[in-house]
Amino acid sequence: MSLDDTFQGTQALTAELPFDRHHLLAWLQSTLQDSLRPQQPLSVEQFKGGQSNPTYLLKSGDKQYVMRTKPAPVAQLLASAHAIEREFKVMKALYPTPVPVARMLALCEDESVIGRAFYVMDYVPGRVFWAPELPGLQPSERTQVFMSMNQVLADLHLVKVDSVGLSDYGRAGNYFERQIARWSKQYTTSITTPIPEMDQLMAWLPQNLPESARDHLLSLVHGDFRLDNLIFDPDSMQVRAVLDWELSTLGHPLADLSYQCMAWHIAPEEFRGLAGLDLAALGIPSERQYIAWYCEKTRLTTPEKLEGDWHFFLAYNMFRIAAILQGIAKRIEAGTASSKQAQNAAQRARPLAQNAWKHAQLHRQLIS
């Protein structure tokens, strides 16, 4: 079974709903505007993808909504984890900008309604691609997908945060230092089986920040900008909506760019990567081309400036995603992971950490 088949779409809930749909329907009827208000019984299906915040498709007559909730409470999570109120705030602010997002309809922080905080947004129809090699598409379509993805990332980093009311959305300065500390804490509080490379990275990363990571570039960053967090128009291959803003904040734009570029350094079987594939035959740009597109659009840096420090950025992001996957492993242990594919994802923490350490060593060789 392909990744798209595994993660695409929704699934019927085989177990009892973790919340009362009648309470939810009553809240929707009392909260939403008349034109959006559901008038009929509410059906609920859960989206297959995602391992963090459970996401549901709500249907009432001819109306469809998407609801995203916090997971069941679990010990030892970061205080800022699963911050759906931040997702709601950033998408609401971005809706009038060139960055495509779903329209936010309502936020509920009153946990008495369904037992946890949640928000409701428009349902955006389209396609989500889970496999970065984009099976089933023509080479020209794959090129369009990557060009559209690149444009959206550039548009995001060019948003003037003051003009959209997000100047208080995060702290300025020391972004990488704070992120390394955050994900080190996430890893150490989520250890199930120790990973030696993670200990090495936690010591090495804060001591080897390059100048390009210390500069004063500041933008809105998504934090998890990748192919499967985008909804594409099935005809034009343009991005219709960017999803999953849980990790967004004010930060360094190169963190987002290098996070997405990890795919070029990871094998498909390791974690949805592109390494080893015939990219030219597939119509997928090289990493160098993708970076050049971004630099041309944003003018924030140049490929030449990035070249010397690129292994650091890759090591940082592989370390970060390994820490996130380790957190999934901990939630599996606690019985709260929201996707049945979570266990498979958690097993990938170790090889990603090992890959990160290889890039750390390559960076060290370049600067020595």
KAHUFEN-V991846 format. One record per residue. N is the residue number from 1. RES is the residue in three letters. PHI is phi as a letter, one per 20 degrees, with the letter a starting at -180 (* if undefined). PSI is psi in radians with two decimals (NA if undefined). OMEGA is omega in radians with two decimals (none if undefined). Layout:
BEGIN
<<N	RES	PHI	PSI	OMEGA> <N	RES	PHI	PSI	OMEGA>>
END
This chain:
BEGIN
<<1	MET	*	2.35	-3.12> <2	SER	f	2.86	3.08> <3	LEU	f	-0.71	-3.14> <4	ASP	f	-0.71	3.11> <5	ASP	f	-0.64	-3.09> <6	THR	f	-0.76	-2.98> <7	PHE	d	-0.30	-3.00> <8	GLN	f	2.42	2.97> <9	GLY	m	-2.79	-3.06> <10	THR	d	2.97	3.07> <11	GLN	c	2.55	3.08> <12	ALA	f	2.55	3.12> <13	LEU	e	1.99	-3.10> <14	THR	e	-0.44	3.11> <15	ALA	d	3.01	3.12> <16	GLU	f	2.43	3.12> <17	LEU	g	2.46	3.11> <18	PRO	f	0.18	3.09> <19	PHE	b	2.89	-3.11> <20	ASP	e	1.97	-3.09> <21	ARG	f	-0.46	3.13> <22	HIS	f	-0.68	3.05> <23	HIS	f	-0.72	3.13> <24	LEU	f	-0.78	3.13> <25	LEU	f	-0.76	3.13> <26	ALA	f	-0.71	3.13> <27	TRP	f	-0.76	3.12> <28	LEU	f	-0.73	-3.12> <29	GLN	f	-0.54	-3.12> <30	SER	e	-0.27	-3.01> <31	THR	d	-0.73	-3.03> <32	LEU	f	2.72	3.07> <33	GLN	f	2.79	-3.06> <34	ASP	g	-0.78	-3.06> <35	SER	f	-0.31	-3.12> <36	LEU	d	-0.18	-2.95> <37	ARG	f	2.25	3.06> <38	PRO	f	2.41	-3.11> <39	GLN	d	-0.10	-3.05> <40	GLN	c	3.01	3.11> <41	PRO	g	2.60	-3.02> <42	LEU	d	2.19	3.00> <43	SER	d	2.60	-3.05> <44	VAL	c	2.23	3.00> <45	GLU	c	2.64	3.14> <46	GLN	d	2.39	3.07> <47	PHE	f	2.47	-3.08> <48	LYS	f	-0.70	-3.05> <49	GLY	f	2.95	3.09> <50	GLY	n	2.46	-3.14> <51	GLN	c	0.14	-3.03> <52	SER	d	-1.33	-3.13> <53	ASN	d	2.06	3.14> <54	PRO	g	2.41	-3.07> <55	THR	c	2.34	-2.99> <56	TYR	c	2.57	2.98> <57	LEU	e	2.13	3.14> <58	LEU	d	2.33	3.12> <59	LYS	c	2.37	3.07> <60	SER	b	1.82	-3.06> <61	GLY	m	-2.19	3.13> <62	ASP	e	0.14	-3.14> <63	LYS	e	2.47	3.09> <64	GLN	c	2.41	3.13> <65	TYR	c	2.83	2.98> <66	VAL	d	2.27	3.10> <67	MET	d	2.31	3.11> <68	ARG	c	2.28	-3.04> <69	THR	c	2.81	2.91> <70	LYS	f	2.67	3.08> <71	PRO	f	3.08	3.04> <72	ALA	f	2.59	-3.12> <73	PRO	g	2.47	3.09> <74	VAL	b	2.47	-3.11> <75	ALA	f	2.72	2.96> <76	GLN	m	0.40	2.98> <77	LEU	e	2.67	3.06> <78	LEU	g	2.54	-3.13> <79	ALA	g	-0.52	-3.10> <80	SER	e	0.01	-3.09> <81	ALA	f	2.64	3.05> <82	HIS	l	0.64	-3.04> <83	ALA	e	1.35	-3.08> <84	ILE	f	-0.44	3.10> <85	GLU	f	-0.52	3.06> <86	ARG	f	-0.71	3.05> <87	GLU	g	-0.81	-3.13> <88	PHE	f	-0.80	-3.09> <89	LYS	f	-0.81	-3.04> <90	VAL	f	-0.69	3.14> <91	MET	f	-0.63	3.08> <92	LYS	f	-0.69	-3.14> <93	ALA	f	-0.58	-3.07> <94	LEU	e	-0.24	-3.02> <95	TYR	g	-0.66	3.13> <96	PRO	e	-0.04	-3.05> <97	THR	e	3.06	3.07> <98	PRO	f	-0.24	3.14> <99	VAL	f	2.07	-3.07> <100	PRO	f	2.15	3.09> <101	VAL	b	2.79	3.05> <102	ALA	f	2.66	3.07> <103	ARG	f	2.24	3.11> <104	MET	f	2.34	-3.10> <105	LEU	d	-0.75	-3.10> <106	ALA	a	2.55	3.06> <107	LEU	d	2.35	3.08> <108	CYS	c	1.95	3.08> <109	GLU	e	0.01	3.10> <110	ASP	e	1.81	-3.04> <111	GLU	f	-0.12	3.11> <112	SER	f	-0.29	-3.09> <113	VAL	f	-0.96	3.12> <114	ILE	c	0.17	3.09> <115	GLY	n	-0.03	3.09> <116	ARG	a	2.79	3.11> <117	ALA	f	2.66	-3.13> <118	PHE	b	2.91	2.95> <119	TYR	c	2.82	-3.12> <120	VAL	c	2.37	-3.14> <121	MET	c	2.96	3.05> <122	ASP	f	2.58	2.95> <123	TYR	e	2.19	3.14> <124	VAL	d	1.90	3.12> <125	PRO	f	2.65	3.14> <126	GLY	q	-2.86	-3.10> <127	ARG	d	2.45	2.99> <128	VAL	d	2.24	-3.14> <129	PHE	d	2.12	-3.11> <130	TRP	e	-0.50	-3.13> <131	ALA	e	2.11	-3.03> <132	PRO	f	-0.32	3.07> <133	GLU	f	-0.10	3.01> <134	LEU	l	1.05	3.13> <135	PRO	f	2.51	3.12> <136	GLY	n	-0.20	3.11> <137	LEU	e	2.76	3.03> <138	GLN	e	2.69	3.12> <139	PRO	g	-0.72	3.14> <140	SER	f	-0.60	3.12> <141	GLU	f	-0.67	3.10> <142	ARG	f	-0.73	3.09> <143	THR	g	-0.76	3.13> <144	GLN	f	-0.72	3.13> <145	VAL	g	-0.82	-3.10> <146	PHE	f	-0.61	3.09> <147	MET	f	-0.71	3.12> <148	SER	f	-0.74	3.11> <149	MET	f	-0.75	3.13> <150	ASN	f	-0.72	3.13> <151	GLN	f	-0.73	-3.13> <152	VAL	f	-0.70	3.11> <153	LEU	f	-0.74	3.09> <154	ALA	f	-0.78	3.13> <155	ASP	g	-0.70	3.14> <156	LEU	f	-0.82	-3.07> <157	HIS	f	-0.21	3.09> <158	LEU	e	-0.03	3.10> <159	VAL	f	2.29	3.05> <160	LYS	e	1.81	-2.98> <161	VAL	f	-0.56	3.12> <162	ASP	f	-0.66	-3.05> <163	SER	f	-0.32	3.13> <164	VAL	d	0.20	3.06> <165	GLY	m	0.49	-3.11> <166	LEU	d	0.37	-3.13> <167	SER	f	-0.34	3.12> <168	ASP	d	0.31	-3.02> <169	TYR	e	-0.14	3.11> <170	GLY	a	3.07	-3.13> <171	ARG	e	2.52	3.08> <172	ALA	e	2.52	3.05> <173	GLY	n	2.64	3.07> <174	ASN	l	0.60	-3.06> <175	TYR	f	-0.87	-3.09> <176	PHE	f	-0.67	3.09> <177	GLU	g	-0.79	-3.12> <178	ARG	f	-0.67	3.14> <179	GLN	f	-0.71	3.10> <180	ILE	f	-0.75	3.11> <181	ALA	f	-0.72	-3.12> <182	ARG	f	-0.84	-3.06> <183	TRP	f	-0.38	2.97> <184	SER	f	-0.73	3.09> <185	LYS	f	-0.74	3.11> <186	GLN	g	-0.78	-3.12> <187	TYR	f	-0.85	-3.04> <188	THR	f	-0.47	3.11> <189	THR	e	-0.01	-3.09> <190	SER	c	0.20	-3.06> <191	ILE	f	2.23	2.97> <192	THR	d	-0.87	2.99> <193	THR	c	2.14	-3.07> <194	PRO	g	2.52	3.10> <195	ILE	c	1.87	-3.06> <196	PRO	g	-0.66	-3.12> <197	GLU	f	-0.53	3.10> <198	MET	f	-0.67	3.08> <199	ASP	f	-0.71	3.12> <200	GLN	f	-0.74	-3.13> <201	LEU	f	-0.69	3.14> <202	MET	f	-0.52	3.09> <203	ALA	e	-0.64	-3.01> <204	TRP	f	-0.76	-3.00> <205	LEU	g	-0.90	-3.09> <206	PRO	f	-0.30	-3.13> <207	GLN	e	-0.07	-3.02> <208	ASN	c	0.56	3.11> <209	LEU	f	2.14	3.10> <210	PRO	f	2.88	-3.13> <211	GLU	g	-0.63	-3.12> <212	SER	f	-0.34	3.06> <213	ALA	e	-0.20	-3.13> <214	ARG	d	-0.08	-3.07> <215	ASP	f	-3.12	-2.96> <216	HIS	e	0.36	3.03> <217	LEU	f	2.29	3.13> <218	LEU	b	2.25	3.11> <219	SER	b	3.03	2.94> <220	LEU	f	2.18	3.11> <221	VAL	d	2.50	-3.11> <222	HIS	f	-0.74	3.12> <223	GLY	n	-0.32	3.14> <224	ASP	b	0.74	-3.04> <225	PHE	f	1.84	-3.13> <226	ARG	b	2.96	-3.01> <227	LEU	g	-0.81	-3.01> <228	ASP	e	0.07	2.98> <229	ASN	d	0.36	3.13> <230	LEU	c	2.47	3.00> <231	ILE	d	2.20	-3.10> <232	PHE	d	2.50	2.99> <233	ASP	f	2.27	-3.06> <234	PRO	f	-0.34	-3.10> <235	ASP	e	-0.80	-3.04> <236	SER	e	-0.23	-3.07> <237	MET	m	0.40	3.04> <238	GLN	e	2.61	3.12> <239	VAL	f	2.21	3.12> <240	ARG	e	-0.45	3.14> <241	ALA	a	2.46	3.00> <242	VAL	e	2.28	-3.06> <243	LEU	d	3.00	2.91> <244	ASP	l	1.26	-3.11> <245	TRP	e	0.33	-3.05> <246	GLU	g	-0.63	-3.06> <247	LEU	e	0.16	-3.10> <248	SER	f	2.65	3.13> <249	THR	a	-3.09	2.94> <250	LEU	e	2.27	-3.07> <251	GLY	a	-2.74	-3.04> <252	HIS	e	2.12	-3.07> <253	PRO	f	-0.51	-3.13> <254	LEU	f	-0.32	3.05> <255	ALA	f	-0.74	3.09> <256	ASP	f	-0.80	-3.10> <257	LEU	f	-0.84	-3.11> <258	SER	f	-0.52	3.06> <259	TYR	f	-0.80	3.14> <260	GLN	f	-0.60	-3.10> <261	CYS	f	-0.11	3.01> <262	MET	g	-0.55	-3.07> <263	ALA	g	-0.58	-3.12> <264	TRP	f	-0.19	-3.08> <265	HIS	d	0.13	-3.10> <266	ILE	c	2.35	3.13> <267	ALA	f	2.63	-3.13> <268	PRO	g	-0.67	-3.10> <269	GLU	f	-0.24	-3.12> <270	GLU	e	-0.94	3.09> <271	PHE	a	1.30	3.07> <272	ARG	l	0.95	-3.09> <273	GLY	d	3.14	-3.10> <274	LEU	d	-0.13	-3.04> <275	ALA	g	2.34	3.10> <276	GLY	n	-0.14	3.14> <277	LEU	e	2.71	3.07> <278	ASP	e	1.52	-3.02> <279	LEU	f	-0.69	-3.13> <280	ALA	f	-0.75	3.13> <281	ALA	f	-0.57	-3.13> <282	LEU	f	-0.33	-3.06> <283	GLY	n	0.28	-3.13> <284	ILE	e	2.29	-3.11> <285	PRO	f	2.70	2.98> <286	SER	f	2.86	3.07> <287	GLU	f	-0.72	3.14> <288	ARG	g	-0.76	3.13> <289	GLN	f	-0.73	-3.12> <290	TYR	f	-0.75	3.11> <291	ILE	f	-0.71	3.14> <292	ALA	f	-0.73	3.08> <293	TRP	g	-0.85	-3.10> <294	TYR	f	-0.81	-3.11> <295	CYS	f	-0.67	3.13> <296	GLU	f	-0.66	-3.11> <297	LYS	f	-0.70	-2.99> <298	THR	e	-0.53	-3.04> <299	ARG	m	0.40	-3.13> <300	LEU	e	-0.46	3.12> <301	THR	a	-3.05	3.09> <302	THR	c	2.73	3.08> <303	PRO	g	-0.61	-3.13> <304	GLU	f	-0.71	3.12> <305	LYS	f	-0.56	-3.09> <306	LEU	f	-0.46	-2.92> <307	GLU	g	-0.81	-3.06> <308	GLY	f	-0.46	-3.05> <309	ASP	d	0.05	-2.97> <310	TRP	f	-0.63	3.14> <311	HIS	f	-0.57	3.07> <312	PHE	f	-0.83	-3.11> <313	PHE	f	-0.68	3.10> <314	LEU	f	-0.75	3.11> <315	ALA	f	-0.78	3.12> <316	TYR	g	-0.84	-3.06> <317	ASN	f	-0.61	3.07> <318	MET	f	-0.66	3.03> <319	PHE	f	-0.79	-3.10> <320	ARG	f	-0.82	-3.13> <321	ILE	f	-0.56	3.07> <322	ALA	f	-0.67	3.09> <323	ALA	f	-0.69	3.10> <324	ILE	f	-0.77	3.12> <325	LEU	f	-0.59	3.08> <326	GLN	f	-0.62	3.06> <327	GLY	f	-0.64	3.07> <328	ILE	f	-0.74	3.11> <329	ALA	g	-0.69	3.13> <330	LYS	f	-0.66	3.12> <331	ARG	f	-0.57	3.04> <332	ILE	f	-0.78	3.13> <333	GLU	f	-0.63	-3.14> <334	ALA	e	-0.16	3.11> <335	GLY	n	0.43	-3.08> <336	THR	c	0.05	3.12> <337	ALA	f	2.41	-2.96> <338	SER	e	0.04	-3.14> <339	SER	c	2.43	3.12> <340	LYS	f	-0.23	3.05> <341	GLN	e	-0.02	-3.06> <342	ALA	f	-0.66	-3.10> <343	GLN	f	-0.71	3.11> <344	ASN	f	-0.70	3.13> <345	ALA	f	-0.73	-3.10> <346	ALA	f	-0.58	-3.13> <347	GLN	f	-0.22	-3.09> <348	ARG	e	-0.02	-3.12> <349	ALA	f	-0.79	-3.08> <350	ARG	f	-0.91	3.14> <351	PRO	f	-0.56	3.08> <352	LEU	f	-0.70	3.10> <353	ALA	f	-0.70	3.11> <354	GLN	f	-0.70	3.09> <355	ASN	f	-0.72	3.11> <356	ALA	f	-0.74	-3.12> <357	TRP	f	-0.59	3.06> <358	LYS	f	-0.72	3.12> <359	HIS	f	-0.60	3.06> <360	ALA	f	-0.72	3.13> <361	GLN	f	-0.66	3.09> <362	LEU	f	-0.70	3.08> <363	HIS	f	-0.76	-3.12> <364	ARG	f	-0.68	3.12> <365	GLN	f	-0.67	-3.09> <366	LEU	f	-0.61	-3.06> <367	ILE	e	-0.12	-3.11> <368	SER	e	NA	none>>
END
